[in-house]
């Protein structure tokens, strides 16, 4: 009998993934990753994840399913690879996505290595995505989930061919409503549990307070300037702002204004009207071509620069240094350095990378 390790978050999706693998005849074990513990700041926000309650929920569902459960502590690795990276990126003026880094370094590196070394044949998660195989080449391909409203392929672009061979996403063919119905039919305790939405280590959403608490620094105020360089106000530390932000600027102007740029060197925040937020191109670094080999020239794609954004028509050209230049047919709003851009061909994930430069 093949053995499956199930990454159990305590939510309904990983619970149903475990149920489906057990019904498919696998010898299953649920494993919960303990990632973040700060005694003075336990997540109380019910939309957060990685709480003690989540760990208890995962253990109880495993009890209901009659499979063993264990907890593996990766808090040290999470601190080094996710939290410290998050802090560095924010201080450098970028807007990182810690959930992508958690997938990259913790779930699909640390946990996968543990599963392999423990003799498991497959690592299973509750992600909404699909893995297929191209018959002519044997290459694994990552595809969107059937339920595009819950599709999570955007945060999985960093996977490798070897990882895809070892992974299983049982929910990729299901609608979210189907998953909840299956959980309810089997009496699983978390069938109606809410979905986590916030960053687990900043459940109140106050990034500035978190950074100041963790670094011990006070991030200085500075000038807010318009597109002509005229000072129109004062900001409260650049870490408290992101591209496209409108609220909290406290600047009186005739038109609605938005954050368009953060200048770390001069500690200035640039603002302008919404039309200045639209850009036709970007350069992405740390690029991972996943479902196809690196193209030899320019290709036509669709691309998304935000998690739940609808993909937009574009062209992509690999550059000699390994980065990729992406040009959109129409201007895209609030393209933000530090975020991910992911390329598609229909439901096929071609690859993705980190936005490092925004082009006009």
Secondary structure as UniProt FT lines:
FT   STRAND          3..7
FT   HELIX           12..23
FT   TURN            24..25
FT   STRAND          27..34
FT   HELIX           39..41
FT   TURN            46..47
FT   HELIX           52..65
FT   STRAND          68..73
FT   HELIX           75..78
FT   HELIX           79..83
FT   HELIX           84..91
FT   TURN            92..93
FT   HELIX           98..102
FT   HELIX           103..110
FT   HELIX           111..117
FT   TURN            118..119
FT   STRAND          122..124
FT   STRAND          129..133
FT   TURN            135..137
FT   STRAND          140..144
FT   TURN            148..149
FT   HELIX           153..156
FT   TURN            157..158
FT   HELIX           161..166
FT   STRAND          167..168
FT   HELIX           170..173
FT   HELIX           176..185
FT   TURN            186..187
FT   TURN            189..192
FT   TURN            200..201
FT   TURN            203..204
FT   HELIX           207..215
FT   STRAND          222..225
FT   TURN            227..228
FT   STRAND          231..235
FT   HELIX           238..240
FT   TURN            243..244
FT   TURN            247..248
FT   STRAND          258..263
FT   TURN            264..267
FT   STRAND          268..272
FT   HELIX           274..277
FT   STRAND          278..289
FT   STRAND          299..304
FT   TURN            307..308
FT   STRAND          312..318
FT   TURN            320..321
FT   STRAND          324..333
FT   TURN            337..338
FT   STRAND          340..345
FT   TURN            346..347
FT   STRAND          348..359
//
